[in-house]
Amino acid sequence: MNECASVRALQARQKRAAWVADQIVPYEPRMRAWLSRWRVSPEDADELLQDAYCRIALLESLDHIDRPVPYFFSIVRNLLARRHRRQRIVSFELIAEVDAFQDHPSHDIEDQTSDRLVYEKIIALIDRLPPKCRQIIRLRKLEDWPQKQIAAHLQISEKTVECQIRLGLRAIREAWDKQEAQARNRSDGRFQAGAKIR
């Protein structure tokens, strides 16, 4: 690398660092608070934020980023969603936020498709719940109604609302686990069949 190229690279790094310090770092406490709400440990939050900063650092240009904070926040949310999927932990509350994700040129098309498919799968599971349970889950988890408001709207007790939410989420998780197991079994069967053909 010649001297001019080295100077340009250094200037680009300095510009990027100044942009991050000005546009992102002041909002980091809010992001940490959001991660804490999802019971992410401080150590894991450090790791997620570091990964997000690394993704910013690898971008060739920052010119396409119109809204820095939502952009960075969406990176953190995607990283957290991936981590949950890798751990095979289905956090319904987290997945329900997938509809708030905005498609962005920085996101791989495979990631966007995967997030939408997961969300659609959760919605399909909700639709299979009994009518009252389904209505309560949709109001609480998708429309973010408080339990007290749901109880008043449906003229039932808050305890009933709480019970229906607990039963609904359990049914969703069990149905999810069953579908995942069936998918793994089909995948294993195809692999074994392929091995026999060879």
C-alpha positions, 0 to 999 in steps of 0.5 A: 500500500503506498503512502497516499492510500495509507493516509486515505485509509487512516482518514476513513477510519478516523471519520468512521470512529468520529461518526460512531462516537457522535451518532451511536455511543450516546445511545448505547445506555438505551440499547443496554437497557433494552438488552437488560429487559430481555434478560441479557447479561452485561457480559453478553450485552458487551459481546453483542454491542461489540459485534454490532460495532464490528459490523459498522467498522466493516462497512465500506461506506456510511453514506447510505445510513439515514438514521444511525440509531435505528440502523445500529439497533436493528443490527443488535436485534438481529444478532440477539435473534440469531443467538436465540435461534442458535441456542434453540430457545424460542422467546415468543416476546422477542420473535414477536418483535420481528415485525418491527424489523425494517429491511435494510440493504445491510441485512443479508437477504437470507437473514430477512427471509429467515426472520419473516419465516419465523414470524409467520410461523409464530403467527400460524401457531397463534391462529391454531389456539382456541378462540379466546386464548388466541384473542388474548395472546394477540392483544397482549403480545402483538398489540401490546395491550396491558392485562388490565385493559384486556380484562376490561375489554373482554369482561373477565378477570386479570387472573383469567387473562394471565392464565390464558397467556400462560397457557397460550405461550406454553401451547405455542412453545410445545407446538414449535418444539414438535415442528422442530423435532419433525423437521429434524427427523425429516432432515435426518431421514433424507440424509440417511437415504442419501447415504444409502444411495451413495 
